[in-house]
């Protein structure tokens, strides 16, 4: 859910301002210990501001309380590549302990950031974020450790995969010699200074599923998670060169845009089926960019004026996936403040609630904790109760079953106490994740 993991990434512009997907968040370093939460209060915090949602009251609830833990470009963890296995393990566990202290119940751990792996995969090389050298064995198993330690703390662990991103640079020679993208160069499309697998090739779709589902077979993960990257975010003046694939595989599909959307539909449906076959209890969820289509483009769309629309630009029909019940949960990235002119949180939240109404797909909301206290953001983000107001507003919509915060480093640093305010106002009691 979406920065070089969430910051050297593609920037999505709103009509009058720039909107960056989650993965564009600038790479940063580790986190400090979060405040202790005792008896419904966060030590050192005055409990005031937004009231807890009425439907939750003060009793224990069942709701998603999640945080993303990003590894691409060492965004959240490890704080830098090349740390010893003992230090990496200690720091990973510290993030899990942080989630417990804030009474969260789910960690969404990025385990395949750039077509590489944070477990001993037979299909793809070890991730560069661990040792600084793609393909080098770090001497331990981060995903196996994360699952075991999360479960020991009563946390769910969802394995987060990026299906098609190969590299955040455009030089294939920098990939490990064993990398499938080097063995199959015809699978790869350079675009916007990065490398991507071509979603239009059936052999690519089969391979990425095989690579991802290997982790589901090996580990008792509670969920499989995709973020907002399908076809890449548009880059002005550049074309994603999939013409040969379209001519070869697009017969009868209609326009290239319709063919691309069908390619992503197939990935979603096939992955969902694979997850259920291998590990029936595991949830499959997706955290897309928060605008499906603007109402000015499609009467079914939201009252927004976003410069990026997932249906048209990423070729991801996120509304359809919910309406058809193809996925277990969706976490739209509503990374805007209440009252934002071109994409108002207070407009998008009820739009998504309406989409989810009557569907089997659970709705959680992606929250932009990383913006709180950032002086580069709009003034609303200098208010530490902005996010707490989001949860209070969401509490008026029965379809909203919880929230996920981007991201772990920001939970730890909590620049202006926004996460502490959320915990004090809304997380007084523990809660189990919805199933």
C-alpha positions in Angstrom: 0.0 0.0 0.0 2.2 2.8 -2.2 9.1 6.6 -2.6 12.0 4.3 -3.3 9.8 2.2 -1.5 7.9 4.4 -0.9 10.6 7.7 -2.4 12.7 7.8 -5.4 9.7 6.5 -7.1 7.3 7.7 -9.7 5.6 10.9 -8.8 1.9 11.2 -9.4 0.7 14.7 -9.9 -2.6 16.2 -8.8 -4.0 18.8 -11.2 -2.5 21.7 -9.4 0.0 19.9 -7.2 2.2 16.9 -7.0 1.1 13.6 -5.5 3.7 10.9 -4.8 2.8 7.3 -4.5 3.9 5.6 -1.2 6.9 4.0 -2.6 8.4 7.4 -3.4 9.2 8.2 0.2 12.8 9.1 0.5 15.0 6.3 1.8 15.8 6.8 5.4 17.2 5.2 8.5 15.9 3.2 11.4 13.6 4.2 14.1 13.7 4.9 17.8 11.6 3.3 20.4 8.0 4.4 20.5 6.3 5.7 23.6 4.8 3.3 26.1 1.0 3.0 26.0 -0.6 2.4 29.4 -4.3 2.2 30.3 -5.4 3.8 27.1 -3.0 6.7 27.3 0.4 7.3 25.7 2.8 8.4 28.3 3.6 12.1 28.0 0.6 12.7 25.8 -2.5 14.6 26.8 -5.5 12.7 25.5 -7.7 15.2 23.6 -8.7 16.1 20.1 -10.7 13.6 18.0 -12.9 11.3 19.8 -12.7 7.6 19.3 -15.3 6.2 16.9 -18.6 5.4 18.6 -19.0 2.0 17.1 -15.7 1.0 18.7 -16.2 2.6 22.1 -13.6 1.8 24.7 -13.9 -2.0 24.4 -11.6 -4.3 22.6 -12.3 -4.4 18.8 -11.7 -6.5 15.8 -10.1 -4.2 13.2 -7.0 -3.9 11.1 -4.3 -2.0 12.9 -1.3 -2.3 10.6 2.0 -0.8 9.6 4.0 -1.2 6.4 7.7 -2.2 6.9 9.5 -1.2 3.7 12.9 -2.6 2.7 13.4 -1.2 -0.8 16.3 1.2 -0.8 16.5 0.5 3.0 13.5 2.8 3.5 12.6 1.4 7.0 14.8 -1.7 7.5 17.6 -2.5 7.5 18.7 1.0 8.3 21.6 0.4 5.9 22.9 -2.5 3.9 25.8 -4.6 5.2 25.0 -4.7 8.9 25.7 -8.0 10.7 23.0 -10.6 10.8 22.7 -10.1 14.6 22.1 -6.4 14.2 19.7 -6.8 11.4 17.7 -9.4 13.4 17.7 -7.2 16.5 16.5 -4.2 14.5 13.8 -6.2 12.8 12.5 -7.5 16.1 12.5 -3.9 17.4 10.0 -3.0 14.7 7.7 -5.8 15.8 8.0 -4.7 19.4 7.2 -1.2 18.4 4.0 -2.4 16.7 3.0 -4.2 19.9 3.6 -1.1 22.0 1.2 0.9 19.8 -1.4 -1.9 20.0 -1.1 -2.6 16.3 -1.9 -6.2 15.2 -0.4 -6.6 11.7 2.9 -5.9 10.1 3.1 -5.8 6.3 6.7 -6.8 5.6 8.2 -6.1 2.1 10.0 -9.3 1.2 10.4 -8.9 -2.6 11.2 -5.3 -3.2 13.0 -5.5 -6.6 12.5 -8.9 -8.1 14.8 -10.3 -5.4 14.1 -12.0 -2.1 14.4 -11.7 1.7 14.3 -15.5 2.1 16.4 -18.3 0.5 14.5 -18.3 -2.8 15.3 -20.9 -5.5 14.0 -18.4 -8.1 15.5 -15.0 -7.3 18.7 -13.6 -5.7 19.0 -12.4 -2.2 18.0 -8.7 -1.9 20.6 -6.0 -2.1 19.1 -4.2 0.8 20.6 -6.8 3.2 24.3 -6.9 2.3 24.7 -4.2 -0.3 25.3 -6.9 -3.0 22.4 -8.5 -4.7 22.7 -12.3 -4.5 25.0 -12.4 -1.4 23.7 -14.7 1.3 23.1 -12.6 4.5 23.6 -15.6 6.7 20.1 -15.7 8.1 16.4 -15.9 7.0 14.7 -12.5 7.5 11.2 -13.7 6.4 11.3 -16.8 8.5 12.4 -14.8 11.5 9.8 -12.2 10.9 7.0 -14.7 10.8 8.1 -16.6 13.9 8.8 -13.5 16.0 5.6 -11.7 14.8 3.5 -14.7 15.8 5.3 -15.0 19.1 4.0 -11.4 19.8 0.5 -12.0 18.7 1.0 -10.1 15.4 -0.1 -11.1 12.0 2.7 -11.0 9.3 1.7 -10.2 5.8 4.3 -10.8 3.1 4.5 -7.8 0.8 5.6 -8.4 -2.8 6.1 -6.0 -5.7 5.2 -8.1 -8.8 6.9 -6.3 -11.7 9.5 -3.9 -10.5 13.0 -5.2 -11.3 15.3 -2.3 -10.4 15.2 1.3 -9.4 17.9 2.0 -11.9 18.1 1.2 -15.6 21.3 -0.8 -15.9 20.8 -4.5 -16.3 24.5 -5.2 -15.7 24.1 -4.0 -12.1 21.8 -7.0 -11.4 23.2 -10.2 -10.0 24.5 -12.4 -12.7 21.9 -15.1 -11.7 19.0 -12.6 -11.9 16.2 -13.9 -14.1 16.0 -10.5 -15.7 19.6 -11.0 -17.0 18.9 -14.5 -18.2 15.7 -13.3 -19.9 16.4 -9.8 -21.2 13.3 -9.9 -23.5 11.2 -9.9 -20.3 12.4 -6.5 -19.3 11.2 -3.0 -20.2 13.3 0.1 -19.3 11.1 3.0 -18.4 11.6 6.2 -16.5 15.1 5.3 -15.4 14.0 2.0 -13.9 13.6 -1.6 -15.1 10.3 -3.5 -15.1 9.1 -6.9 -16.1 6.6 -6.8 -18.9 3.1 -7.6 -17.5 2.0 -8.4 -21.1 4.1 -11.6 -21.4 2.3 -14.7 -20.1 5.7 -16.3 -19.2 6.5 -13.3 -17.0 3.1 -13.5 -15.2 3.7 -17.2 -14.6 7.2 -16.6 -13.3 6.5 -13.8 -10.9 3.7 -15.9 -9.4 6.0 -18.9 -9.0 8.6 -16.7 -7.3 6.1 -15.1 -4.9 4.2 -18.2 -4.0 7.4 -19.9 -3.1 7.3 -17.8 0.1 3.7 -18.8 0.8 4.6 -22.5 0.6 7.6 -22.1 2.9 6.2 -19.9 5.6 2.9 -19.7 7.6 2.3 -16.1 6.5 -1.1 -14.6 7.4 -1.4 -12.6 4.2 0.0 -11.9 0.8 0.1 -8.2 -0.1 0.7 -6.2 -3.3 1.2 -2.4 -3.2 0.3 0.2 -5.9 2.8 -0.8 -8.7 1.3 -2.6 -11.6 2.1 -0.9 -14.9 4.4 1.9 -13.8 3.3 5.4 -12.9 3.4 7.5 -16.1 6.5 9.6 -16.9 6.0 12.6 -19.1 7.4 12.2 -22.6 8.1 8.5 -22.3 6.4 5.4 -23.5 6.3 1.9 -21.9 7.4 -0.2 -24.9 5.2 -3.2 -24.9 4.2 -3.1 -28.5 5.6 -6.4 -29.5 3.8 -8.1 -26.6 0.6 -6.4 -27.6 0.8 -7.5 -31.2 1.7 -11.1 -30.1 -0.8 -11.6 -27.2 -3.4 -8.8 -27.6 -5.5 -10.3 -30.4 -9.2 -9.8 -29.5 -8.4 -7.8 -26.4 -9.4 -4.4 -28.0 -7.4 -1.4 -27.2 -3.9 -1.6 -25.7 -5.3 -0.1 -22.5 -8.0 -2.8 -22.2 -5.4 -5.5 -22.9 -3.1 -4.1 -20.2 -6.0 -4.0 -17.7 -6.8 -7.6 -18.5 -3.2 -8.6 -17.9 -3.4 -7.1 -14.4 -6.8 -8.7 -13.8 -5.2 -12.1 -14.7 -2.3 -11.5 -12.3 -4.7 -10.7 -9.5 -7.1 -13.6 -10.1 -4.4 -16.1 -10.6 -2.4 -15.0 -7.5 -5.6 -15.1 -5.4 -6.3 -18.7 -6.5 -2.7 -19.7 -5.9 -2.7 -18.3 -2.4 -5.9 -20.1 -1.5 -4.6 -23.4 -2.9 -1.4 -23.3 -1.0 -2.4 -21.6 2.2 -6.2 -21.3 2.5 -6.2 -19.3 5.7 -3.9 -16.6 4.3 -5.5 -13.3 3.2 -4.7 -11.7 -0.2 -4.8 -7.9 -0.2 -3.8 -5.0 -2.3 -3.0 -1.3 -1.4 -3.6 0.7 -4.6 -3.2 4.4 -5.2 -6.3 6.0 -3.7 -8.1 7.3 -6.8 -9.7 4.8 -9.2 -11.1 7.4 -11.6 -12.2 11.0 -11.2 -15.9 11.7 -11.6 -15.0 14.0 -14.4 -13.7 11.0 -16.3 -16.3 8.4 -15.2 -19.6 9.2 -13.4 -18.8 6.2 -11.1 -15.6 7.8 -10.0 -14.8 9.9 -6.9 -15.2 13.7 -6.6 -11.5 14.3 -7.2 -9.2 15.9 -9.7 -6.2 13.6 -9.5 -3.6 13.7 -12.2 -3.2 9.9 -11.9 -6.1 7.4 -12.1 -5.3 3.8 -11.4 -7.8 2.5 -14.1 -6.3 4.7 -16.9 -2.7 5.1 -15.9 -1.6 2.0 -14.0 -4.2 -0.2 -15.8 -5.4 -1.5 -12.5 -9.2 -1.8 -12.2 -9.2 -1.6 -8.4 -12.9 -1.0 -8.1 -13.7 -4.1 -10.2 -11.5 -6.3 -7.9 -13.6 -5.2 -4.9 -17.0 -5.5 -6.6 -16.1 -8.9 -7.9 -14.7 -10.1 -4.6 -11.4 -11.2 -6.2 -9.3 -10.1 -3.2 -9.8 -10.5 0.5 -9.0 -6.9 1.4 -8.1 -3.6 -0.1 -6.1 -0.7 1.4 -6.5 2.3 -0.8 -3.7 4.8 -0.1 -5.7 7.9 1.0 -2.6 10.0 1.5 -4.3 13.4 1.6 -5.7 15.5 4.4 -9.3 16.3 5.2 -10.2 19.3 3.0 -7.5 18.8 0.4 -8.7 20.6 -2.7 -8.0 18.0 -5.5 -8.3 14.8 -3.4 -10.1 15.2 -0.2 -9.8 12.4 2.4 -13.4 13.2 3.5 -14.6 12.6 -0.1 -12.6 9.5 -0.9 -13.3 7.6 2.3 -17.1 7.4 1.7 -16.5 6.7 -2.0 -14.5 3.6 -1.1 -17.0 2.6 1.6 -19.7 2.6 -1.0 -17.5 0.5 -3.4 -17.0 -2.1 -0.6 -20.6 -2.2 0.5 -22.0 -5.6 -0.1 -18.7 -7.1 -1.2 -16.7 -9.9 0.4 -13.6 -7.7 0.2 -12.7 -6.0 3.5 -11.9 -2.3 3.3 -8.9 -0.9 5.3 -7.6 2.6 4.8 -3.9 3.5 4.1 -2.8 6.4 6.2 0.1 8.8 5.4 1.8 8.9 8.7 5.0 9.9 6.9 3.5 13.3 6.1 2.8 14.2 9.7 5.2 16.9 10.8 6.9 17.1 7.4 7.4 20.9 6.7 7.2 20.2 2.9 3.6 19.1 3.3 0.4 21.2 3.5 -0.2 23.0 6.8 -2.8 20.4 7.8 0.0 17.9 8.3 1.5 20.1 11.0 -1.5 19.3 13.2 -0.8 16.1 15.2 -4.5 15.2 15.4 -5.0 15.1 11.6 -4.6 11.3 11.5 -6.8 10.9 14.6 -9.5 12.8 12.8 -9.2 10.4 9.9 -9.9 7.5 12.2 -12.8 9.3 13.8 -14.3 10.0 10.4 -13.8 6.4 9.3 -15.6 5.2 12.4 -18.8 6.6 10.9 -18.6 4.1 8.0 -19.3 0.4 8.9 -17.5 -0.8 5.8 -14.1 0.5 7.1 -12.6 -2.3 9.0 -9.3 -0.6 10.0 -6.2 1.3 9.0 -2.6 0.7 7.9 0.1 3.3 8.5 3.0 4.2 6.2 5.5 3.3 7.5 7.5 1.7 10.3 10.2 4.2 10.5 7.7 7.0 10.9 5.9 5.0 13.6 9.2 4.9 15.5 10.2 8.6 15.1 6.6 10.0 15.3 7.9 13.5 14.6 4.9 15.5 16.1 3.2 12.8 18.1 0.6 12.0 15.5 0.9 8.2 16.0 0.8 8.6 19.7 -2.4 10.7 19.3 -4.0 7.9 17.2 -3.0 5.3 19.8 -4.4 7.4 22.7 -7.6 8.3 21.0 -8.4 5.0 19.2 -6.3 2.1 20.4 -7.0 2.1 24.1 -7.6 -1.7 24.0 -6.0 -4.5 22.0 -7.8 -5.6 18.9 -7.6 -8.7 16.7 -7.2 -8.4 13.0 -10.4 -9.1 10.9 -10.6 -12.6 9.4 
